[in-house]
């Protein structure tokens, strides 16, 4: 039974090959020799490799963005240290106004460095708190202006004459009134 079944398949294949033109078979052989035909398995491997490379690229881009933040923070720290150092140098170059008779010791280099480190740490802590409190994402040292709400009493509200705001024109007028009061605040 198996032999008949296999003979049938072989005959079907031979019939199919007879129907193909000789020229077409030669083209297919050329493509196979030249590597034009890509097997599905190879295609899947190339696809997974491409996805790996894309994920690596996105990871590197994220890492690059993080490095930019670190660089800008380091520049800020350097500028703060330079300003503090300049202030200390200016303070040391000033002539003493009076002599001290106390038994206090003069500051040495280690004490000055410790003082600089403490001042810089305090400035960095204040800057970080300022950026966190004002929700300042663009890292500007200036805080955002936060408008505080002004308490409005009933007497002040009635003095604005809200009874004249009726209908749709009244609603538009009321909106303009609120914008004006917000700009005053």
Sine and cosine of phi, psi and omega as CSV:
sin_phi,cos_phi,sin_psi,cos_psi,sin_omega,cos_omega
0.00,0.00,-0.69,0.73,0.00,-1.00
-0.91,0.42,-0.59,0.81,0.00,-1.00
-0.90,0.45,-0.69,0.73,0.04,-1.00
-0.90,0.43,-0.64,0.77,0.00,-1.00
-0.89,0.46,-0.71,0.71,0.01,-1.00
-0.92,0.39,-0.63,0.78,0.05,-1.00
-0.87,0.49,-0.64,0.77,0.00,-1.00
-0.89,0.46,-0.70,0.71,0.02,-1.00
-0.90,0.45,-0.66,0.75,0.01,-1.00
-0.89,0.45,-0.67,0.74,0.03,-1.00
-0.90,0.43,-0.64,0.77,0.04,-1.00
-0.88,0.47,-0.67,0.74,0.01,-1.00
-0.91,0.42,-0.69,0.73,0.01,-1.00
-0.89,0.45,-0.65,0.76,0.05,-1.00
-0.88,0.47,-0.66,0.75,0.00,-1.00
-0.91,0.42,-0.68,0.73,0.00,-1.00
-0.91,0.41,-0.56,0.83,0.04,-1.00
-0.92,0.39,-0.53,0.85,-0.01,-1.00
-0.96,0.29,-0.49,0.87,0.02,-1.00
-0.94,0.34,0.60,-0.80,0.03,-1.00
-0.97,0.22,0.49,-0.87,-0.02,-1.00
-0.89,0.46,-0.61,0.79,0.00,-1.00
-0.88,0.47,-0.66,0.75,-0.02,-1.00
-0.92,0.40,-0.62,0.78,0.03,-1.00
-0.91,0.42,-0.65,0.76,0.03,-1.00
-0.90,0.44,-0.64,0.77,0.03,-1.00
-0.88,0.47,-0.69,0.73,0.00,-1.00
-0.90,0.43,-0.64,0.77,0.04,-1.00
-0.90,0.43,-0.65,0.76,0.03,-1.00
-0.88,0.47,-0.70,0.71,0.00,-1.00
-0.90,0.44,-0.63,0.77,0.03,-1.00
-0.91,0.42,-0.65,0.76,0.00,-1.00
-0.93,0.38,-0.67,0.74,-0.03,-1.00
-0.99,0.17,-0.07,1.00,0.05,-1.00
0.99,0.14,0.39,0.92,-0.01,-1.00
-0.97,0.25,-0.55,0.83,-0.04,-1.00
-0.99,0.17,0.76,-0.65,0.04,-1.00
-0.92,-0.39,0.81,-0.58,0.01,-1.00
-0.96,0.28,0.52,-0.85,-0.04,-1.00
-0.84,0.54,-0.61,0.79,0.02,-1.00
-0.88,0.48,-0.70,0.72,0.04,-1.00
-0.89,0.46,-0.64,0.77,0.02,-1.00
-0.89,0.46,-0.69,0.72,0.02,-1.00
-0.90,0.44,-0.64,0.77,0.04,-1.00
-0.90,0.43,-0.67,0.74,0.04,-1.00
-0.89,0.45,-0.63,0.78,0.00,-1.00
-0.91,0.42,-0.70,0.71,0.02,-1.00
-0.92,0.40,-0.60,0.80,0.05,-1.00
-0.90,0.44,-0.65,0.76,0.04,-1.00
-0.89,0.46,-0.67,0.75,0.03,-1.00
-0.90,0.43,-0.62,0.79,0.05,-1.00
-0.89,0.46,-0.71,0.70,-0.02,-1.00
-0.90,0.44,-0.66,0.75,0.03,-1.00
-0.88,0.47,-0.66,0.75,0.01,-1.00
-0.92,0.39,-0.59,0.80,0.06,-1.00
-0.90,0.43,-0.66,0.75,0.01,-1.00
-0.89,0.45,-0.72,0.70,0.00,-1.00
-0.90,0.43,-0.60,0.80,0.06,-1.00
-0.89,0.45,-0.68,0.74,0.03,-1.00
-0.91,0.42,-0.61,0.79,0.03,-1.00
-0.90,0.43,-0.68,0.74,0.04,-1.00
-0.89,0.45,-0.65,0.76,0.02,-1.00
-0.90,0.44,-0.62,0.78,0.01,-1.00
-0.89,0.45,-0.67,0.74,0.02,-1.00
-0.89,0.45,-0.67,0.74,0.04,-1.00
-0.89,0.46,-0.60,0.80,0.03,-1.00
-0.92,0.40,-0.58,0.81,0.04,-1.00
-0.88,0.48,-0.68,0.73,0.03,-1.00
-0.89,0.45,-0.66,0.75,0.01,-1.00
-0.90,0.43,-0.64,0.77,0.00,-1.00
-0.91,0.42,-0.71,0.71,-0.01,-1.00
-0.91,0.42,-0.62,0.79,0.04,-1.00
-0.92,0.40,-0.64,0.77,0.03,-1.00
-0.90,0.43,-0.65,0.76,0.05,-1.00
-0.88,0.47,-0.65,0.76,0.03,-1.00
-0.89,0.46,-0.69,0.73,0.01,-1.00
-0.90,0.44,-0.65,0.76,0.00,-1.00
-0.89,0.45,-0.72,0.70,-0.01,-1.00
-0.90,0.44,-0.61,0.79,0.04,-1.00
-0.91,0.42,-0.67,0.74,0.04,-1.00
-0.90,0.44,-0.66,0.76,0.02,-1.00
-0.88,0.47,-0.68,0.73,0.01,-1.00
-0.90,0.43,-0.69,0.72,0.00,-1.00
-0.90,0.44,-0.68,0.74,0.02,-1.00
-0.89,0.46,-0.67,0.74,0.02,-1.00
-0.89,0.45,-0.67,0.75,0.03,-1.00
-0.88,0.48,-0.66,0.75,0.00,-1.00
-0.93,0.38,-0.66,0.75,0.02,-1.00
-0.90,0.44,-0.67,0.74,0.04,-1.00
-0.88,0.47,-0.64,0.77,-0.01,-1.00
-0.92,0.39,-0.61,0.79,0.00,-1.00
-0.95,0.30,-0.51,0.86,-0.05,-1.00
-0.98,0.22,-0.32,0.95,0.01,-1.00
-0.93,0.37,0.62,-0.78,0.01,-1.00
-0.95,0.31,0.61,-0.79,0.03,-1.00
-0.92,0.39,0.64,-0.77,-0.07,-1.00
-1.00,0.10,-0.46,0.89,0.05,-1.00
-0.46,-0.89,0.36,-0.93,0.03,-1.00
-1.00,-0.04,0.55,-0.83,-0.04,-1.00
-0.99,-0.12,0.66,-0.76,0.06,-1.00
-0.97,-0.26,0.07,1.00,-0.03,-1.00
-0.98,0.21,0.23,-0.97,-0.04,-1.00
-1.00,0.00,0.23,0.97,-0.03,-1.00
-0.93,0.36,0.65,-0.76,-0.01,-1.00
-0.98,0.20,0.51,-0.86,0.07,-1.00
-0.95,0.31,0.46,-0.89,-0.03,-1.00
-0.97,0.23,0.70,-0.71,0.08,-1.00
-0.99,-0.14,0.02,-1.00,-0.05,-1.00
-0.87,0.49,-0.65,0.76,-0.02,-1.00
-0.90,0.44,-0.64,0.77,0.01,-1.00
-0.92,0.39,-0.62,0.78,0.02,-1.00
-0.91,0.41,-0.69,0.72,0.03,-1.00
-0.88,0.47,-0.65,0.76,0.03,-1.00
-0.89,0.46,-0.67,0.74,0.03,-1.00
-0.89,0.45,-0.66,0.75,0.04,-1.00
-0.89,0.46,-0.73,0.69,0.00,-1.00
-0.87,0.50,-0.66,0.76,0.02,-1.00
-0.91,0.41,-0.67,0.74,0.01,-1.00
-0.91,0.42,-0.68,0.74,0.00,-1.00
-0.91,0.40,-0.67,0.74,0.02,-1.00
-0.88,0.47,-0.66,0.76,0.03,-1.00
-0.91,0.41,-0.65,0.76,0.01,-1.00
-0.91,0.40,-0.66,0.75,0.02,-1.00
-0.91,0.41,-0.63,0.78,0.02,-1.00
-0.91,0.42,-0.67,0.74,0.03,-1.00
-0.91,0.42,-0.65,0.76,0.01,-1.00
-0.90,0.43,-0.69,0.72,0.01,-1.00
-0.90,0.43,-0.65,0.76,0.03,-1.00
-0.91,0.40,-0.62,0.78,0.01,-1.00
-0.90,0.45,-0.70,0.72,-0.01,-1.00
-0.93,0.36,-0.56,0.83,0.00,-1.00
-0.96,0.28,-0.64,0.77,-0.06,-1.00
-0.95,0.31,-0.56,0.83,-0.04,-1.00
-1.00,-0.08,0.05,1.00,0.01,-1.00
0.84,0.55,0.65,0.76,-0.11,-0.99
-1.00,0.00,0.99,-0.12,-0.10,-1.00
-0.99,0.11,-0.27,0.96,-0.03,-1.00
-1.00,-0.05,0.20,0.98,0.13,-0.99
0.86,0.50,0.51,0.86,0.13,-0.99
-0.98,0.22,0.65,-0.76,-0.01,-1.00
-0.95,0.30,-0.38,0.93,0.00,-1.00
-0.97,0.25,0.72,-0.70,0.03,-1.00
-0.96,0.27,0.42,-0.91,0.08,-1.00
-0.96,0.28,0.47,-0.88,0.08,-1.00
-0.99,0.17,0.84,-0.54,0.07,-1.00
-0.95,-0.32,0.90,-0.44,0.00,-1.00
-0.98,0.18,0.76,-0.65,0.05,-1.00
-1.00,0.01,0.54,-0.84,-0.02,-1.00
-0.97,0.24,0.70,-0.71,0.03,-1.00
-1.00,-0.04,0.69,-0.72,-0.01,-1.00
-0.97,0.26,0.76,-0.65,-0.03,-1.00
-0.93,-0.37,0.83,-0.55,0.02,-1.00
-1.00,0.04,0.20,-0.98,0.01,-1.00
-0.89,0.46,-0.63,0.77,-0.01,-1.00
-0.88,0.47,-0.68,0.73,0.01,-1.00
-0.92,0.39,-0.61,0.80,0.01,-1.00
-0.90,0.43,-0.70,0.71,0.00,-1.00
-0.92,0.39,-0.51,0.86,0.01,-1.00
-0.92,0.40,-0.33,0.94,0.07,-1.00
-0.98,0.19,-0.07,1.00,0.01,-1.00
0.81,0.58,0.90,0.43,-0.03,-1.00
-0.95,0.31,-0.20,0.98,-0.04,-1.00
-0.94,0.33,-0.33,0.95,0.00,-1.00
-0.98,0.20,-0.14,0.99,-0.04,-1.00
-1.00,-0.06,1.00,0.05,0.01,-1.00
-0.90,-0.44,0.52,-0.85,0.07,-1.00
0.94,0.34,-0.30,-0.96,-0.04,-1.00
-0.95,0.30,-0.56,0.83,0.03,-1.00
-0.91,0.41,-0.58,0.82,0.03,-1.00
-0.92,0.40,-0.61,0.79,0.01,-1.00
-0.91,0.41,-0.66,0.75,0.03,-1.00
-0.90,0.43,-0.69,0.73,0.03,-1.00
-0.89,0.46,-0.63,0.78,0.01,-1.00
-0.91,0.41,-0.62,0.78,0.05,-1.00
-0.89,0.45,-0.69,0.72,0.04,-1.00
-0.88,0.47,-0.64,0.77,0.01,-1.00
-0.89,0.46,-0.69,0.73,0.01,-1.00
-0.90,0.43,-0.63,0.78,0.02,-1.00
-0.90,0.43,-0.63,0.78,0.02,-1.00
-0.91,0.41,-0.67,0.75,0.00,-1.00
-0.93,0.36,-0.54,0.84,0.05,-1.00
-0.93,0.36,-0.60,0.80,0.00,-1.00
-0.94,0.35,-0.48,0.88,0.03,-1.00
-0.95,0.30,-0.58,0.82,-0.01,-1.00
-0.92,0.39,0.00,0.00,0.00,0.00
